[in-house]
Amino acid sequence: MIKNIIFDIGNVLVSYRPVDYMKQLDFEEEERNAILEAIFQSKYWLELDRGTLTQEEAVDKFCELAPSKEQGIKKVMEHWMDMLVPMPETIAIFKELKARGYKLFVLSNYHKAAYARIVSENDFFTLLDGKTISYEVNLIKPEKEIYERIIEDHNLLAEETLFIDDTKANIEGARLCNIRTYLFESPELFKEYLISHQIL
C-alpha cells in the first residue's frame, strides 16, 4: 500500500527545457548549440547540482569550455532560471494527493540558487512533508546513496513509497532501492496511472 509519494521537480512539477529556452534567445544555431553544450550538457552543470560549485564558479568553468562564447554564456546564465515555470496540471494532482492524506516529498537534482527561486515562487512547496535536494547532500540521482538518504532521513518504507521521475536512469536507481516507481511522461497519463492503481 502506497503511503508516501516522492516527486522529481524538473519536468514533473516545474518545467526545465533548456533547448526550448535557448531557441527563444537571439543566437545563431551554431552559437546556440555551443552554449548549450558548454552549460547544460557539461560536467560542471552536474557539479552545480551536487553543490560542489557555486553558480559563479560554474560560469567560469563554462567559459573555459567555450571561451569564444563567453558573452553568450554569461547572458544565458543571467536569466536561465526564467525557464523554471510551474506545471499546473501536475501540481493539481500533487495537491489532490496531499488532500487524500499521502505524505509528499521531493527528490531532485537542483542547485542552490535555482531551488531557492522556485520555492519562493511556488506555494505548493509548503505542502511537502520532506525533501532531499542534491546540492544539500552532495549527491545526485541516479546514485544509490541519494535514494537511501531520503528513505533514511524521513523514516520511510521503500515498499510503501512511490517515486515519480521523467528520466529512466533515475527510475532505475530508485528501483535498485526497492522503491516503487513511475516514469512520468504527461500529467494525463500520470493521473490515469494513479487512478488505475487506486492511489487516486
N, C-alpha and C positions, 0 to 999 in steps of 0.2 A: 504494500500500500504506500503510495507516494504521500509524503508529508512536507517535503522540502523541495523547492524548485530554485535552481541556480541558473541565472541568465548571464550569457555573454552580453557585452554592451554594443560593440561595433557591428553595425548592420543587423542587429536584433532589436535593440532599444533606441539606439542613436545612429543615424546614418554616418558612414565613413566610406567615401568613394573618391579617392584622390585623382583617379583618371578623369572622371566626370568634372571634378572641381577644376583641374588644370585646363580642361578644354574651354572653360569659361574665361580664362585669362588670355591676355594678349601676347601669346607666344606663337612663333612658327613651330611647325611639327617637330623639326629636329631639336630645337631648343627645349621644347616641352618634354620630349622623351628623355633627353639628357638630364633634365632637372628631376623628373620622376624617378629615374634610376638612381641619381645621386642622393635623393632624400628618402623616398618612401620604400625603395627596394634595397636600400643599403643595410649593412650590418649595424650601422650606427643608429638606425631607427629602432632596431630591437634593443639596443643598449639604452636608448631613451626610455622604452617601455620597462626595461629591467631596473631602471633607476640608478644606473651606474654612470650616466651622463646627464648634465643639465641641458636645457634647450640651447643655451648659449654655446656650450661646448660642442654640442651636436652640429650646430650651424657651421662652426669652424671646420669640423670633420667633413661635412657635406661639401664645403667649398674646396677642401683639399682634394676631394674626389673629382671635382669638375671645376677647376679654377677659372676657366673661361666663362663659366655660367654663374659666377659669384653674385652678380647683381640680381639675376633672376631668382637664384636660390634664396637670397635674403628677402626678396619681395614675397615669395611664396610663404616663407616661414613667418613673416609678419602677420599674415592673415589666414593661414591654413585652417585654423580652428573654426572659421566661418562655415565649413562644410559639416560640422558636427551638429546636425539638426535632429530633433526628436522624431521618432517614428510612431505617430499617434495610434495606429491600429494595434501594434504590439503593446504599447503602453496601456491601452484599454483592456487588453487581455490580462496584462500584469496586474492591473487594479482589480479586475474581476477575481483573479486567483487569490489576491490578498483578502478580498471581502469574503471569500469562501473558507478562509482560515489557514491557508497554506503559509508556511514560512518561506520568505523570499530573500534571495541572496544574489549578488553579482560576483562573477569571477571573470576578470578581464585583463588583457594586456593593454595598459594605459600608462602614459607618463603624467607626471605631477601636475603640470600647468593645464593640460587638457582635461584631466579628471576634475580639477578644481572648477574649471569653467562649466562643464556640463552639469555638475552638481548644483552650481549657483543658478543655472538657467532652467532646471527641470525639477519640479516639486515631487515627482514620483519617487525620487531617491529617499525621501523621508519615510517611505513605507518599508524600506529594507530592514530585515532582521540581522543582516550582517553583510560583510563584503571581504573579498580578498583581491586586491589590486596589485598588479605586477611590480610597480615601482616601489611599493611599500615593503614588499617581502624579497625583492631582488631575485625573483623567479618569473619565468614566463611560460605560458602554455606553448607546446604540449608537454612540458617537463612534468614528470610524475609527481615531483615534490609539491607543485603548486596545488594539485588536486588533493593531495594528502593534507596540505596545510588548511584548506578551507573546511575539510571534514573534521580535522582535529580541533581547530580553533573554535568551531561552533557546535561541537559535540553532536555531529550528525551521524546517522547510519547510512552507509552508501546505498544499501538496498531500498531505503525509503526516500532516496534523493534522485531527482531528475535534472539533468544538465542540458541546457539549450545553447547551441553554438552554430554558427554558419560555416565553420571550417572543419573539413573531415579529419585533419590531423588532430585538432583539439578534441573532437569527439572520441577518437581512438585513444587519446591519452586518458580521458575520463573512464572509458570502458576498462582500461587496464587496472583501474582502482575500484572496479565493480560498481561504478555509478551508472545508473540508467541514463540513456542519452536520447536526444532528438536533434537531427540535423536540420537547422532552420533554413527554409527557402522562401517562405512568404507568411505573412500573418494569417492569411486564409487557410493555408494548409496546416499551419500550427494549431489553429483553433479546431480544425477538423480532427487532428490527432488527439487533442485533449478531450474532445467530446467522445471520440470512439474508444478511448481508454478510460472513460468515466472519471476523468480528472476535473473536467468541467461539466 
